[in-house]
């Protein structure tokens, strides 16, 4: 890593990658095809589909973002989504609320008692094998390891998974979300701590494609408390997400919440 990139992660990210909200059918189709490649064909987490598009009941009520290479925007790298609740339907549960129904510690937080329009879940984060393949990673959809942050005078940064998580945070911020939930590996908290992000476990682990724990993050807390070295990459990602909405066909801004149709 060059010295300038070491201290300006925003420059490093912009040099290699682009991130954008999937605001039309063409971009969403790329998202679903990445998910099929990773979740169905490689990891076998989901059954393969004849149309090679991995979708579920949450997609019509989700916001999606897509990561591509800077030199070839047509070459997808990875994706993630922000699943929104339905304020007018309290019975509509976010994915983690179903999966962790018996393990959530509701003394810490009870999602059912929060304003539904202010909560969301980050899920379906997937990175194509070409950009994540490493020994022992065949069962990880978007791995982060301690060595990804480098050591001593040889710094590194996991641009791809962190970029996708920050993309989800940008989607949440513009949608008025206060609290983000995520169901992920237990070690993620220590990795996020390196960035100044507090992620709090809110229940016991479940066997969901390996051991996963439910956790929560405060959106404004993430933005306010992230380490200085991370702020440049956050600014770049936030700007690119906003630009994607502004460049939507017709020049109109996408509403904060998707319509309930595929």
N, C-alpha and C positions, 0 to 999 in steps of 0.2 A: 504494500500500500504506500502510495506517495505521501510525503509529509503533509501536503495541503489536504489530501483526502482524509488523513488521519485525524485532522482537527476540524474538518468540515464534511460531515457525513452527508449533508445535503448535496454538496458538489459530487461526492462519490456516487450517491444514489442516482442523481440526474445523468451522470456520465454513462451509466449502464442500463437504467431501467425507466419505464414509464408506468404510471398507475392511473386508472380511470374508473369512474363509476360505470357500470353496465346499464346504460340508460335506454337502450333500444334492443329489439329482438335479436339483431345480429351479434351484439356483444354478449347478451345473455346466453345465446346459443353457444358461444365459445366457452363461457363459464361452465355450462352443463356438460360440454364435451371434455373439458379438463377433468371435471369431477368423475365422469365415467371412466376416463383413462386411468385415473389414480385409484378411485374407490372401487370400481368394478373390475377392471382388467388387471391391474397390478396387485392391489392389496386384497382383492376379493372380499371386501367388506359388504358390498351390495351385489345383487345379481346383475349380470349383464343385460342390457336392454337392446332390442332390435335396432332402435334408432341411434344408439350410442350416445344418449343424453341422460345423465343422472339427475333426476328431479324428484321432488317429493311435495307433500301437501303444504310445506312452509314457504316454498319459493314464491308463490303469488303474493305473499305478504312479507317479502324480504327486499332489502337493498343489497346489491352485489357490486363487488369491485374486481377488476381484472388487472393483472400485472403482466407487462410485456417487456421485451428487450428494447432498449433505446434505438439500436441500429436497425431493428426489424420489428416494427409495431405489429406486424401480422403473426409474429411468432410468440404465442402465449407462454408464460412462465408459470403462473399460478393464479389462484383466485380465493376469495372468501365471501361470506355474506353476513348480513346483519338481519336477524329474524326479529321482526317487530311484533308486539302484542296487539290484541284487538281491544281497544278501550271499551267498545260497546258489547263485548262478548267475554265476560270474566271467566267463562268456562273454557275458553281457548287458551291452552297452556303452551308455553314455550317448550322446546325439545327437552331441555335439562329438567324442567319441572315434571315431566313424565318419567324420564329415565331415573331421576334421583328422588322420586316421590317418597321412598321409604328411608332415605339416608340424609335428607336435608335437615339441618339443625335450625329449626324455626325460632329458636331463642336468639340466634345471631341475626337472622333476617327472615321474614316470611314474604316471599315474592307476591303472594296472593293479597297482601295488605298494602302493597305499594301502588301508586297511581299507574295504571297499566300503560298509559301513553308515555310514561317516562322511563320504561325499562325495555331492554332488548337483549338478545343473545348473539354472540359471535360463534359461528359454526361453519362447517364445511370448508375449512381452510385446507387447500390442496396445492401442492407444488409438483410439477411434472418431474419424472425420474431423472431426466437429463440434468436438472438443476439441483438435485438433492442426493444423488446416488453417492453413497459412501459405504464402506464396509459396516454391516450391521444395521443399515437403515432401510432394509427392504420392507419392514412393517411399520414404518413411520410415514405419515402423510405429509408432514412439514416439520422435520426435526430441528431442534436447537440444542447445541452442546456447549459445554464450558469452553472448549477450545475454539469455538466459533468467534469468541471475543478476543482471542489472541493472548499472548503472554509477553510481559516485559516490553522489550523494544520491537516486538513483532506483533503489532496490533492487527486485529481483523474485526469485521462486523458482519453479523448475519442479516444482510440487507433484505433478502427475500422474505423470510417469515416475519421479521419485525416490520418490514414495509407493509405487508398485508395486514398485520394487526393494527398498525397506525392508520391504514386506509379504513379499517372498520371503525376506529375511533373518530376519524374525520366524518364518516357517514353518520355516526351517532350524534356528534356535536351539532351538525346542521339539521338533524331531525328532532332536536330537543330532548335527547335521551340523557337521563341523569346517571343511571346505573346499568352497567354491562355485566352480563353473566357469561361464563364460559365453562365448558366441561372439558378438562384437558389433563395432561400428565402432571403428577405432583411436583415435578422438578421445575415446572414453568415459573413458579413464584420466585425462585432464586434467580432465574435469568431475567425476569422483569425487574427485579430489585436493582440489577446493574444499570438499568435505564432510569431509575428513580420512580418506577411505577409500583404502587402498592396493590397487590392482588391478595385477597383474603379468602381462605378456604371457608366454606359455609356448610360443610357436611361431610359425611363419610364417603369413602371411595366406592365405586361401582365397577363391575367388569363390563366395560363397553369398548370393544376393540383394544383390550388391555386395560390396565388399571387407570381409571380416570376419576378426578375429584371435581365437585362443583365449586366454583369460585366466583367472586364478584369484584368489580372495579368501579371506581367513581370517575366519570368521564372528565369533569372539570378538574378533579384532583390529578388525573393523568397529565392533562395539558399544563397545569400550573406547576407540578412538582417534577416533571421530567428533567433529567440532568442537562446541564448546559450543552454538553457535547451532542446530545440527541436533538436539541431544538432545531438545528438547521435542517435535518432530514424531515422532522415534523412539518416545518414550514413548507418545504417542497411538496410533500405528500398532500398537505391540506390545500395548497394552491392548485395542484393538479386535479384533485377531486372536485374542487369548486369550479375549475375551468371546464371540466367535463360536463357538469350540469349546465353551465352557461352556454356551452357550444351545442347543446341539444337542438335538434331540428326546430326551426322557427325562432330560435333565440330565446324561448321562454324557459323559465326555471322550473325544474321538476318539483312537484309538491313534496313536502317532507315525508309523506307516506304513500306507498304504492297502492294502486287500486287492486281490488280482490279479483283478479283474473290472471290466468297463466300468461 
